[in-house]
Amino acid sequence: MTAHAHSDHHSHGALQMGHHHVSSSQQFLSVLVALLVLTGITVGASRIDFGSANMLIAMAIACIKASLVIAFFMHVKWDTAINKIVFLSSFLFLALLFLFTLVDLTTRRWDSYVNTIRTPVDHGWVQPAPKPDAHH
């Protein structure tokens, strides 16, 4: 065996790790600025009452920020297709968990309403007057 064969990184026994993407500092700076702007939007949106849409707006902004972190800082944007599928499927299962929890909470309200005993009385209960004593 020659010395060249030992130093060959593409021999049959070598572990192939795939292509590594190198991001520029300008790209990271752009993502940082976007995250800071979105954080400012989050703070601004928290000071405004959107009624029942408050949680939806907060979660939408959080999802955008998480997507930026996942795509650029975790390098999922340049990862293999199978890793992207596995990563995205975890979000699918998280969404199913939230959906089933929401359905459970909703049906508990229905179940509580169905099992509540309702009477036809439309006014509050009044203490009856005591009966006169028959012994006197």
C-alpha positions as CSV (number, residue, x, y, z in Angstrom):
1,M,0.0,0.0,0.0
2,T,1.4,3.4,-0.9
3,A,1.5,6.5,1.3
4,H,-0.8,8.2,-1.2
5,A,-3.5,5.5,-0.6
6,H,-3.5,6.3,3.2
7,S,-4.1,10.0,2.7
8,D,-6.8,9.6,0.1
9,H,-10.0,10.9,1.7
10,H,-12.2,9.4,-1.0
11,S,-11.2,5.8,-0.4
12,H,-13.8,3.1,0.2
13,G,-13.4,3.2,4.0
14,A,-13.8,7.0,4.3
15,L,-17.0,8.4,5.8
16,Q,-18.7,10.7,3.4
17,M,-20.3,13.6,5.3
18,G,-21.7,15.6,2.3
19,H,-21.4,19.2,1.3
20,H,-21.0,21.8,4.0
21,H,-22.5,25.2,3.3
22,V,-20.6,28.3,4.5
23,S,-22.8,31.3,5.2
24,S,-21.5,34.8,4.9
25,S,-21.4,37.2,7.9
26,Q,-23.6,39.5,5.8
27,Q,-26.3,36.9,5.6
28,F,-26.2,36.2,9.4
29,L,-26.4,40.0,10.0
30,S,-29.4,40.3,7.7
31,V,-31.2,37.5,9.6
32,L,-30.3,39.1,12.9
33,V,-31.8,42.4,11.7
34,A,-34.9,40.6,10.6
35,L,-35.2,38.9,13.9
36,L,-34.8,42.2,15.8
37,V,-37.4,43.9,13.6
38,L,-39.8,41.0,14.2
39,T,-39.1,41.2,18.0
40,G,-40.0,44.9,17.8
41,I,-43.2,44.0,16.0
42,T,-44.0,41.4,18.6
43,V,-43.6,44.0,21.4
44,G,-45.7,46.5,19.5
45,A,-48.4,44.0,18.8
46,S,-48.5,43.0,22.5
47,R,-49.5,46.6,23.4
48,I,-52.5,46.6,21.0
49,D,-55.7,44.6,21.8
50,F,-56.7,42.6,18.8
51,G,-59.4,40.7,20.7
52,S,-59.5,37.0,20.0
53,A,-56.8,37.5,17.3
54,N,-54.1,38.3,19.9
55,M,-52.8,34.7,20.2
56,L,-53.0,34.1,16.4
57,I,-50.9,37.2,15.7
58,A,-48.3,36.4,18.3
59,M,-48.0,32.8,17.1
60,A,-47.7,33.9,13.5
61,I,-44.8,36.3,14.3
62,A,-43.2,33.6,16.5
63,C,-43.4,31.1,13.6
64,I,-41.7,33.5,11.2
65,K,-38.9,34.1,13.7
66,A,-38.5,30.3,14.4
67,S,-38.4,29.6,10.6
68,L,-35.6,32.1,10.2
69,V,-33.6,30.6,13.0
70,I,-34.2,27.0,11.7
71,A,-33.4,27.8,8.1
72,F,-30.3,29.9,8.5
73,F,-28.7,29.3,11.9
74,M,-29.5,25.6,12.0
75,H,-28.6,25.4,8.2
76,V,-31.7,23.4,7.4
77,K,-32.1,25.5,4.2
78,W,-29.0,23.8,2.8
79,D,-29.5,20.4,4.4
80,T,-30.5,17.2,2.6
81,A,-34.1,16.5,1.6
82,I,-34.6,13.7,4.1
83,N,-33.5,15.9,7.0
84,K,-35.9,18.6,5.9
85,I,-38.7,16.1,5.8
86,V,-37.9,14.7,9.2
87,F,-37.6,18.2,10.7
88,L,-40.9,19.4,9.1
89,S,-42.7,16.3,10.1
90,S,-42.0,17.1,13.7
91,F,-43.9,20.3,13.2
92,L,-46.8,18.4,11.7
93,F,-47.0,16.2,14.8
94,L,-46.8,19.3,17.0
95,A,-49.6,20.8,15.1
96,L,-51.6,17.6,15.6
97,L,-50.9,17.8,19.3
98,F,-52.2,21.3,19.5
99,L,-55.3,20.4,17.3
100,F,-56.2,17.5,19.5
101,T,-55.8,19.6,22.7
102,L,-58.0,22.3,21.2
103,V,-60.7,19.7,20.2
104,D,-60.5,18.3,23.8
105,L,-61.0,21.7,25.4
106,T,-63.9,22.5,23.0
107,T,-65.7,19.2,23.6
108,R,-65.3,19.5,27.4
109,R,-67.4,22.6,27.2
110,W,-70.1,20.8,25.2
111,D,-70.0,17.8,27.6
112,S,-70.3,20.1,30.6
113,Y,-73.3,21.9,29.0
114,V,-75.0,18.6,28.2
115,N,-74.5,17.2,31.7
116,T,-75.7,20.3,33.6
117,I,-79.0,19.8,35.3
118,R,-81.4,22.6,34.4
119,T,-84.7,23.2,36.1
120,P,-87.7,25.0,34.7
121,V,-87.7,27.4,37.7
122,D,-86.9,30.9,36.5
123,H,-86.3,32.5,39.9
124,G,-84.1,31.7,42.9
125,W,-85.1,29.4,45.7
126,V,-86.9,31.0,48.6
127,Q,-86.9,29.6,52.2
128,P,-90.5,28.6,53.0
129,A,-92.1,30.1,56.0
130,P,-92.1,27.9,59.1
131,K,-95.4,26.0,59.8
132,P,-97.3,27.0,62.9
133,D,-96.9,24.6,65.8
134,A,-99.9,22.2,66.1
135,H,-99.1,21.6,69.8
136,H,-100.2,25.1,71.0
